[in-house]
Amino acid sequence: TYGHDVTEVIDLVAEAQTKHDAELIIGNHDRMYFDLAAGNRAYYETLPAWLQASIDLTLEDPRTTSLADLKWSSAVQLDDRAVAGHGNPFGAEDWRYLNSDQDHIDAATALAGRGMDVGVYGHTHRPRWYRERLVVPEFDVSLHGTRTTPIVINAGAIGQPRDKSGRAILLRLILSSEVAEATFETVAYDSRAHIAALSELPLPATTIAQLCRFFAT
């Protein structure tokens, strides 16, 4: 939805699944494309016009229909007490955001109610660590938490960071039976080239400006 190179992205994901058994978690926009293919435009109609323009362009790419050929999961079990999903631990395809302290408290409570003590999500595109208090993590610095209290982690984003850093981030998570170690790693990403490519897309100027603004530093 937020960029270009639809074919290349789908090919990379398909290769990762075939060669490395990569797990692919469905998000709200993935679900939207499946819904649109089925004629359901309810979610699409709630979105602003600038975003609909970008979605329409993605729909024009013939490879978008091959999204359904990939293997999708609503959540992935990382170990017997840790889970990864797109939005939150409140239910399959529940797209409520985890933004405030209370949101994270509620998420930790939901995890504990399911016998889980680590939950990893990404929906907000903003890296976060919550274990009794909400922390905006430093990049490339490890955080450690004992698994005696539920930990809620947001992995951040590569393709569209929204934390105002303009930096592409991935989460490296190491789990033992006692400790969760999370490192939010900066990824080499040519944002100038990405912005230049976005600027060449056949989209309204307002849409291009919205897509590019996440990379302004």
C-alpha positions in Angstrom: 0.0 0.0 0.0 2.7 2.5 1.0 5.2 2.2 -1.8 6.2 0.4 -5.0 8.0 -2.8 -6.2 5.0 -5.0 -5.4 6.4 -7.8 -7.5 9.8 -7.7 -5.9 8.3 -7.7 -2.4 6.1 -10.7 -3.1 9.0 -12.6 -4.7 11.2 -12.0 -1.7 8.5 -13.1 0.7 7.7 -16.2 -1.3 11.4 -17.1 -1.5 11.8 -16.7 2.3 8.8 -19.0 2.9 10.1 -21.6 0.5 13.7 -21.6 1.5 13.6 -20.7 5.2 10.1 -21.5 6.4 9.4 -17.8 7.1 6.2 -17.1 8.8 3.9 -14.4 7.4 1.5 -12.7 9.7 -1.7 -11.1 8.2 -2.2 -7.5 8.9 -5.1 -5.1 8.3 -4.0 -4.1 4.8 -3.4 -7.7 3.8 -6.9 -8.5 4.9 -8.2 -5.4 3.0 -6.8 -6.7 -0.3 -8.5 -10.1 0.3 -11.7 -8.3 1.1 -11.5 -6.1 -2.0 -11.0 -9.1 -4.2 -14.2 -10.5 -2.7 -16.1 -7.3 -3.3 -16.1 -6.1 0.3 -15.1 -2.4 0.3 -16.2 -1.6 3.9 -12.7 -1.0 5.3 -11.4 0.7 2.2 -14.2 3.2 2.3 -13.1 4.3 5.8 -9.7 5.4 4.6 -8.7 8.9 3.5 -8.6 9.7 -0.2 -4.8 10.0 -0.4 -4.4 6.5 0.9 -7.1 5.1 -1.3 -5.1 6.4 -4.3 -2.1 4.4 -3.2 -4.3 1.3 -2.7 -5.8 1.7 -6.1 -2.3 1.7 -7.6 -1.3 -1.4 -5.7 -4.5 -3.1 -7.0 -3.5 -2.4 -10.6 -0.4 -4.5 -10.1 -1.2 -8.0 -11.4 0.9 -9.6 -8.7 -1.3 -8.3 -6.0 -3.7 -11.1 -6.7 -1.0 -13.6 -5.8 -1.0 -12.5 -2.2 -3.5 -15.3 -1.6 -0.9 -17.8 -2.8 1.4 -17.1 0.1 1.0 -18.9 3.5 -0.6 -16.7 6.1 -1.0 -16.9 9.8 -3.1 -14.7 12.1 -0.5 -15.2 14.9 2.8 -17.2 15.3 3.8 -19.0 18.5 7.5 -18.2 19.2 7.7 -20.5 22.1 5.3 -22.0 24.7 4.8 -18.5 26.3 5.5 -16.1 23.5 3.4 -15.1 20.5 3.7 -12.7 17.6 0.8 -11.0 15.8 0.1 -7.9 13.8 -2.0 -5.7 16.0 -2.5 -6.8 19.6 -3.4 -9.9 21.8 -7.1 -9.1 22.0 -8.2 -11.4 19.2 -7.6 -12.6 15.6 -7.7 -9.7 13.2 -8.5 -7.2 15.9 -6.9 -4.0 14.6 -7.0 -1.8 17.7 -3.7 0.1 18.1 -1.4 -0.1 21.1 -0.5 3.5 21.7 -1.0 4.6 25.3 0.2 3.2 28.6 -3.2 1.9 29.3 -3.3 0.1 25.9 -0.1 -1.7 26.9 -1.4 -2.5 30.3 -4.5 -4.0 28.7 -2.4 -6.0 26.3 -0.2 -7.4 29.1 -3.3 -8.4 31.0 -4.7 -10.1 27.9 -1.4 -12.0 27.4 -1.3 -13.1 31.0 -4.9 -14.3 30.7 -3.8 -16.6 27.9 -0.7 -17.9 29.8 1.7 -15.9 27.7 4.4 -13.6 28.9 5.8 -12.1 25.7 3.8 -10.6 22.8 5.3 -9.0 19.7 3.3 -6.7 17.4 3.9 -4.1 14.8 0.7 -2.3 13.8 1.7 1.2 14.9 5.1 1.1 13.1 6.6 2.6 16.2 9.2 0.6 18.3 8.1 0.2 21.9 9.0 -2.0 24.9 6.5 -2.5 27.8 7.3 -4.3 31.0 5.5 -2.6 33.9 6.2 0.7 32.1 6.3 1.9 28.5 9.8 2.6 27.1 10.8 4.0 23.7 13.9 1.9 23.1 17.3 3.1 21.9 18.4 1.7 18.6 21.0 -1.0 18.6 21.0 -1.3 22.4 19.6 -4.5 23.9 16.8 -4.5 26.4 16.4 -7.4 28.8 13.4 -8.5 30.8 12.7 -11.5 33.0 9.7 -13.4 32.0 8.0 -13.0 35.4 5.9 -10.1 34.2 4.3 -9.9 30.7 6.3 -8.0 28.1 4.7 -6.3 25.1 7.0 -5.4 22.2 6.3 -3.4 19.1 8.8 -4.3 16.3 8.8 -0.9 14.6 9.0 -0.9 10.8 11.4 -1.0 7.8 9.2 0.1 4.9 7.4 3.0 6.7 8.8 4.0 10.1 6.4 6.3 12.0 8.5 7.2 15.0 9.9 10.4 13.5 13.4 8.9 13.3 13.1 8.1 9.6 15.2 5.0 10.3 14.3 1.5 9.2 14.2 -0.8 12.1 13.9 -4.5 12.7 13.5 -6.4 16.0 15.9 -9.1 16.9 14.4 -11.1 19.7 16.2 -13.8 21.8 14.1 -15.9 24.1 15.2 -18.2 26.9 12.9 -19.8 29.5 13.7 -17.0 31.9 14.6 -13.9 29.9 13.5 -11.9 26.8 16.3 -9.9 25.0 15.2 -7.4 22.4 17.4 -5.3 20.1 15.9 -2.8 17.8 18.4 -2.8 15.0 18.9 -0.1 12.4 18.8 -1.4 8.9 20.8 0.0 6.0 18.1 1.5 3.8 18.5 4.1 1.1 15.6 6.3 2.0 16.6 9.0 -0.5 16.3 6.4 -3.3 13.0 5.3 -1.9 11.7 8.8 -1.8 12.9 9.4 -5.3 11.0 6.2 -6.5 7.9 7.2 -4.6 8.0 10.6 -6.3 7.9 9.0 -9.7 4.8 7.0 -9.0 1.6 7.9 -11.0 -0.1 9.2 -7.9 -1.6 12.6 -6.8 1.0 15.0 -5.2 -0.9 14.8 -1.9 -0.5 11.1 -1.8 3.2 11.2 -2.6 3.8 13.9 0.0 2.1 11.7 2.6 4.1 8.6 1.6 7.4 10.5 1.8 6.9 12.3 5.0 7.7 9.3 7.1 11.2 9.4 5.9 11.9 13.0 6.7 14.5 13.4 9.4 
